[in-house]
Amino acid sequence: AAAAAVAALALALTSSRCWSSSVATAGGGGDLQGERLLASVDAVAPAASAGPRRHFLSAAGSAAASAASLLAAGGAAGAAEGSNLKIRFVENKLDKLPSGFVAPWGPSDLWYPPWMEGRWHVSAVLVNFSAPLGLRYVSNGGSDLKTAKKTMIEQRKRLGIPVEYDLRFIRTKRGNVVEDRLFNAATRINAYANRTVVRNVEYAEVTESTKAENVKRGDAPEDPLLSITVYFKGLLQKVFVTGFVSEQDPAEQGGAWRSCASSRTLFAAPGAGTNPLAVDEEVLTEYTREPSGNGVQGRVRQIGFLNANDQAFFEVFNKAVTIAEYSLTLTPVSSEVEGPAAVAASVASAPQLA
């Protein structure tokens, strides 16, 4: 049952590259064997996928994206990087950006504008899902056209349908506004699953992002880290932020804030007989504050690339193969900021899957 659950969830995630089908099949038999799974996940994170996992990638119908982090030394990008962010919001023929590096001398996290601090109610709508290089590369490099067609049909059914959830951004000890990853991961995943599938979320320490490093930088040990572990019934998900950059337009040009964040997501399950599955993606975000100051308009673009292990990789190399686009409306809920303990408590008290 665990193997079936992982395969189904991995199929949704890696074939669609889209939030709207990322967690609809989460769940399955058996409780997670936390420490054993974490050990197996850590063995491949955040390095590229290895050959022995090929059979699992095929079974999952994967169109996994290669990592797409930006090599930027600052939290606010220079002119070149900024220009690239704008271009990547409108272009469909895109090459993968350089990957796998978070500069130790730059910001420790993606810093949001001060007006994003607090809790927001989000209405997100999938407005477009496309395959720039054709249907052949949507799922597993074209070896499973049936799955690719099913993915496109499912995404078209979701076009224009709003999904609602809350997001939260908090201020660190040093005064920077960052994403509350524990809260945001749980609320977004549960919303797109249309039921409670998250059992717990916790921060995961990695070499570049630990509680001790937070303290050295002047932040609090409980301030957000770059990596999280999400626990489902029968499944463990570990998400690593591998790169980020941001920019903001001048006020006279609307003051839009943009970012590009790259992540590697690993999935594992006990008793499945498979190694963890790796999925990489590039997520572009744009937030524009309404003139009244009472809301924010946003858009998100998720860009997928074939993984180097995909049998069709050398046909497309680092070209984007899927693009999912969302329109977001954010309404302020409260300026009160809750800490990680409150988030953990809220997740723990939520209804669980049977």
C-alpha positions in Angstrom: 0.0 0.0 0.0 2.8 2.4 0.8 4.5 1.7 -2.5 1.2 2.4 -4.3 0.7 5.7 -2.4 4.2 6.9 -3.2 3.9 6.0 -6.9 0.6 7.8 -7.2 1.7 10.9 -5.4 5.0 11.0 -7.3 3.1 10.6 -10.6 0.9 13.6 -9.7 3.9 15.7 -8.7 6.3 14.9 -11.4 4.1 14.5 -14.4 2.1 17.7 -13.9 4.7 20.0 -12.2 1.7 21.6 -10.7 0.4 22.4 -7.2 -3.1 21.4 -8.1 -2.3 17.7 -8.4 0.7 17.5 -6.1 -1.0 16.0 -3.1 -4.4 14.7 -4.2 -3.3 11.1 -3.6 -1.3 11.5 -0.4 -1.9 8.8 2.2 -1.7 5.1 2.1 -0.9 2.2 4.4 1.5 2.1 7.3 3.1 4.7 9.6 6.4 6.3 8.6 9.6 4.9 9.9 11.0 8.3 10.5 14.6 7.8 11.3 15.2 5.0 8.7 13.6 7.1 6.0 15.4 10.2 6.9 18.7 8.3 6.6 17.8 7.1 3.2 16.7 10.5 2.0 19.8 12.2 3.4 21.9 9.8 1.4 20.7 11.4 -1.9 20.1 15.0 -0.9 20.6 17.3 -2.5 22.7 15.5 -5.1 21.3 14.5 -8.5 19.3 11.3 -8.9 21.2 8.1 -9.2 20.8 5.3 -11.8 19.4 2.7 -9.4 16.2 4.8 -9.0 15.4 4.7 -12.7 12.8 1.9 -12.3 10.9 4.0 -9.7 11.0 7.1 -11.9 9.5 5.2 -14.7 6.8 3.7 -12.6 5.9 7.1 -11.3 5.6 8.6 -14.8 8.2 11.2 -14.0 8.8 14.5 -15.8 11.0 15.7 -12.9 12.6 19.1 -13.3 16.4 19.6 -13.0 17.4 22.0 -10.2 17.2 25.6 -11.3 18.7 27.8 -8.5 20.2 31.2 -9.2 23.8 32.0 -8.5 23.1 35.3 -6.8 25.2 36.8 -4.0 22.5 39.1 -2.7 18.9 38.8 -1.6 18.1 41.7 -4.0 19.2 40.9 -7.5 21.3 43.1 -9.7 20.1 44.5 -13.0 21.0 41.3 -15.0 19.2 39.0 -12.6 16.2 41.2 -12.3 15.9 41.4 -16.1 16.0 37.6 -16.2 13.1 37.3 -13.6 10.8 39.5 -15.8 11.7 37.6 -18.9 11.0 34.2 -17.2 7.5 35.3 -16.4 6.6 35.8 -20.1 8.8 33.5 -22.1 7.9 29.9 -22.8 11.2 28.8 -24.4 13.4 28.8 -21.3 16.7 27.2 -20.4 17.5 25.9 -17.0 19.3 28.4 -14.8 22.6 27.5 -13.0 22.0 25.2 -10.1 22.9 24.1 -6.6 24.4 27.0 -4.8 23.4 29.3 -1.9 26.2 31.9 -1.4 27.4 31.8 2.2 28.3 35.5 2.1 24.8 36.5 1.0 21.3 36.4 2.7 20.6 33.2 4.5 17.0 33.1 3.2 14.7 34.7 0.7 13.8 38.1 2.2 10.3 39.4 1.4 9.2 43.1 1.5 8.2 44.4 4.9 4.5 44.7 3.8 4.3 40.9 3.4 4.7 40.3 7.1 1.7 38.6 8.7 -1.0 36.1 7.8 -2.8 36.2 4.4 -5.8 34.4 3.0 -5.0 33.3 -0.5 -7.3 32.5 -3.5 -5.1 30.8 -6.1 -6.3 30.0 -9.6 -4.5 27.8 -12.2 -4.7 30.0 -15.3 -2.5 28.0 -17.7 -0.6 24.7 -17.9 1.5 24.2 -21.0 4.1 21.9 -22.5 6.5 24.2 -24.5 8.2 21.3 -26.3 5.1 19.2 -26.8 3.1 16.4 -25.1 5.9 13.9 -25.6 8.0 15.4 -22.8 5.3 15.9 -20.2 5.6 12.5 -18.6 8.7 10.3 -18.5 10.4 11.7 -21.6 7.6 10.5 -23.9 7.7 6.9 -22.9 4.2 7.1 -21.4 2.0 9.2 -23.7 -1.1 7.9 -22.0 0.0 9.4 -18.7 1.0 12.6 -20.4 -2.4 13.0 -22.0 -4.2 12.2 -18.7 -2.1 14.9 -17.0 -3.0 17.5 -19.6 -6.7 16.7 -19.4 -6.6 16.8 -15.6 -4.9 20.2 -15.5 -7.3 21.7 -18.1 -10.2 20.6 -15.8 -8.6 22.6 -13.0 -8.2 25.8 -15.0 -10.1 28.7 -13.5 -11.1 26.9 -10.3 -10.0 28.8 -7.1 -8.2 27.0 -4.3 -8.1 28.8 -0.9 -5.6 28.6 1.9 -3.6 30.8 4.2 0.1 31.8 4.0 2.2 33.4 6.7 5.4 35.5 6.6 7.3 36.3 9.8 10.0 38.6 11.0 13.3 37.1 12.1 15.3 38.3 15.1 17.4 40.3 12.7 14.3 42.0 11.3 14.0 40.3 7.9 10.6 39.0 6.7 10.8 35.4 5.6 8.3 32.6 4.7 6.9 30.5 7.6 7.6 27.3 5.8 6.1 25.0 8.4 2.7 26.8 8.3 2.7 27.4 4.5 3.6 23.9 3.5 0.8 22.3 5.6 -1.9 24.8 4.6 -1.1 24.7 0.9 -0.7 20.9 0.7 -4.0 20.3 2.6 -5.8 22.8 0.4 -4.8 21.2 -2.9 -5.5 17.7 -1.5 -9.0 19.0 -0.4 -8.6 17.2 2.9 -6.1 17.0 5.7 -3.2 14.8 4.6 -0.3 16.4 6.5 0.4 14.8 9.8 3.3 16.9 10.9 5.9 19.4 9.5 9.3 20.2 11.0 12.5 22.0 10.0 15.4 19.8 8.8 18.9 20.9 9.5 21.4 20.8 6.6 25.0 21.9 6.4 24.2 25.5 5.2 21.1 26.0 7.3 21.0 25.0 11.0 19.8 26.4 14.3 23.4 27.0 15.3 24.1 28.9 12.0 20.9 31.0 12.7 22.4 32.0 16.1 25.8 32.8 14.6 24.1 35.2 12.1 22.2 36.9 14.8 18.8 35.2 14.3 16.9 33.1 16.8 17.3 29.3 16.8 13.6 29.0 16.1 13.7 31.2 13.0 12.9 29.4 9.7 15.5 27.1 8.1 15.8 26.4 4.4 14.7 22.7 4.6 11.6 21.0 5.9 10.3 17.5 6.4 6.6 16.8 5.8 5.0 13.7 7.3 2.0 12.0 5.7 0.5 8.6 6.4 2.8 6.2 4.6 4.9 8.9 3.0 7.7 11.3 3.9 8.5 14.4 1.9 11.7 16.4 2.4 12.1 19.8 0.7 15.4 21.6 0.3 15.7 25.2 -0.9 18.8 25.2 -3.1 18.9 28.8 -4.4 17.0 32.1 -4.4 17.1 35.6 -5.7 14.8 38.6 -5.6 14.2 42.1 -7.0 11.7 44.9 -6.5 10.5 47.6 -9.0 10.7 51.2 -8.0 7.5 52.6 -6.4 6.8 54.8 -9.4 6.7 51.6 -11.5 4.2 49.8 -9.2 6.7 48.4 -6.6 6.2 44.8 -7.7 8.4 42.3 -5.8 9.7 39.2 -7.6 11.7 36.2 -6.7 13.0 32.9 -8.1 13.4 30.0 -5.7 14.7 26.6 -6.5 14.0 23.5 -4.5 14.7 19.8 -4.4 11.9 17.6 -3.1 12.5 14.0 -2.0 9.8 11.4 -1.4 10.2 8.1 0.5 8.0 5.5 2.1 8.6 2.5 4.4 8.3 -1.0 2.8 8.0 0.4 -0.7 11.1 -1.4 -1.9 12.3 1.7 -3.7 14.8 4.5 -3.1 13.7 8.1 -2.6 12.3 9.9 -5.6 13.9 13.4 -6.3 11.9 16.2 -8.0 13.5 19.6 -8.8 11.7 22.8 -9.8 12.1 26.5 -10.3 9.3 28.7 -8.8 8.8 32.3 -9.8 6.7 34.5 -7.6 5.5 38.1 -8.0 3.6 40.2 -5.4 2.2 43.6 -6.0 0.7 45.6 -3.1 -2.6 47.1 -3.8 -2.6 51.0 -3.6 -5.0 50.8 -0.6 -2.5 48.7 1.2 -5.2 46.2 2.1 -4.3 43.4 -0.2 -1.8 41.9 -2.6 -2.1 40.6 -6.1 0.3 37.8 -7.1 1.3 35.4 -9.7 3.3 32.2 -9.6 5.1 30.3 -12.4 6.4 26.8 -11.9 8.9 25.7 -14.5 9.8 22.0 -15.1 12.8 20.5 -16.8 13.7 16.9 -17.5 16.0 15.3 -15.0 19.4 14.1 -16.3 18.4 10.5 -15.7 15.4 10.8 -18.0 15.8 8.8 -21.1 14.7 11.8 -23.2 17.0 14.3 -21.5 19.5 14.5 -24.3 16.7 15.3 -26.8 15.8 18.5 -24.9 18.8 19.1 -22.5 18.0 22.0 -20.2 14.9 23.3 -22.0 11.7 23.8 -20.0 9.2 21.1 -20.7 6.2 22.2 -18.5 5.0 25.5 -17.2 2.2 25.9 -14.6 0.9 29.4 -14.0 -1.3 30.7 -11.2 -3.0 34.0 -10.3 -3.2 34.8 -6.6 -5.2 37.3 -4.6 -4.0 37.8 -1.0 -6.2 39.4 1.7 -4.7 40.2 5.1 -6.0 38.0 8.0 -4.0 39.2 10.9 -0.8 41.0 11.7 -0.2 38.6 14.6 2.7 36.3 14.0 2.7 32.8 15.6 5.9 30.9 16.2 6.9 27.4 15.0 5.4 25.9 18.2 2.0 27.2 17.4 2.3 25.8 13.8 3.3 22.4 15.1 0.3 22.4 17.5 -2.1 23.4 14.8 -0.9 20.7 12.5 -1.0 18.1 15.3 -4.6 19.0 16.3 -5.9 18.9 12.7 -8.1 15.9 11.7 -6.1 13.0 10.5 -6.6 10.5 7.6 -8.2 7.3 8.7 
